[in-house]
Each structure stands twice: as structure tokens, then as C-alpha cells.
Amino acid sequence: MSNWTDVAAEADLFEGAGIPVAPGGRDIALFAVDGEVFATDNLCTHGHARLCDGFVEGHEIECPHHQGRFDLRTGDATLAPCTEPIKIWPVKVEGGRVFLDLG
């Protein structure tokens, strides 16, 4: 069952950067890459660093703590020391607003 929740204005997103959102008390990061919006859990699975503060390169987010990386499209860990994937959230953009499926 879908539970689409309005979390941000599309205008709040900047190419290659992340922003934190907290729908329903969840800590989630939004990223804009090549005209698409991606949403992941905001905490790195290796260390307790906020991914919204990391460096975006292509479709990967680099953790600001130990420089491990995750694929924003799949959540897969792509560079050590990260080995556990991060959760990704379905995203849609309508009417200039960003919605996440939290269902």
C-alpha cells in the first residue's frame, strides 16, 4: 500500500547536493542528480554520519565520515569501508513538490 507524503519543494534541491527531511520522524536524505530525485536513509550503515552532508559523485553518495560510498539508485554499498546497503525510498515529483512513499 502506498503512502505518498509531501516532504519538500523541488526548488529546495540542488544538483549534486543532499538535504535532510524528517517525515514521520524518519531521518531521510534527498539528492538531485541529472534531473532525478533520490531518497535514502540519512545515516551511513558503517558509521553514524549523515549522508546529506556527504559528497555526491555521479549516482553515488560518499559518506563524510570514512569516505565509503553508496549507489543512490539502489542503496548498495559501492566502496569500503561500507558493506551494508542503505534503505532507499520511492520518489515522485508533482507540481513542484517532492513526495516519498513511506508505506
DAHURA-V124694 format. One record per residue. N is the residue number from 0. BURIAL is + if it has 24 or more other ideal C-beta (glycine too) atoms within 12 Angstrom, else -. Layout:
# DAHURA-V124694
n-><N | N>
burial-><BURIAL | BURIAL>
This chain:
# DAHURA-V124694
n-><0 | 1 | 2 | 3 | 4 | 5 | 6 | 7 | 8 | 9 | 10 | 11 | 12 | 13 | 14 | 15 | 16 | 17 | 18 | 19 | 20 | 21 | 22 | 23 | 24 | 25 | 26 | 27 | 28 | 29 | 30 | 31 | 32 | 33 | 34 | 35 | 36 | 37 | 38 | 39 | 40 | 41 | 42 | 43 | 44 | 45 | 46 | 47 | 48 | 49 | 50 | 51 | 52 | 53 | 54 | 55 | 56 | 57 | 58 | 59 | 60 | 61 | 62 | 63 | 64 | 65 | 66 | 67 | 68 | 69 | 70 | 71 | 72 | 73 | 74 | 75 | 76 | 77 | 78 | 79 | 80 | 81 | 82 | 83 | 84 | 85 | 86 | 87 | 88 | 89 | 90 | 91 | 92 | 93 | 94 | 95 | 96 | 97 | 98 | 99 | 100 | 101 | 102>
burial-><- | - | - | - | + | - | + | + | - | + | - | - | + | - | - | - | - | + | + | + | + | - | + | - | - | - | + | + | + | + | + | + | + | - | - | - | + | + | + | + | + | + | + | + | + | + | - | - | + | + | + | + | - | + | - | + | - | - | + | + | + | + | + | + | - | - | - | + | + | + | + | + | + | - | + | - | + | + | - | - | - | + | - | - | - | + | + | + | + | + | + | - | + | - | - | - | - | + | + | + | - | - | ->
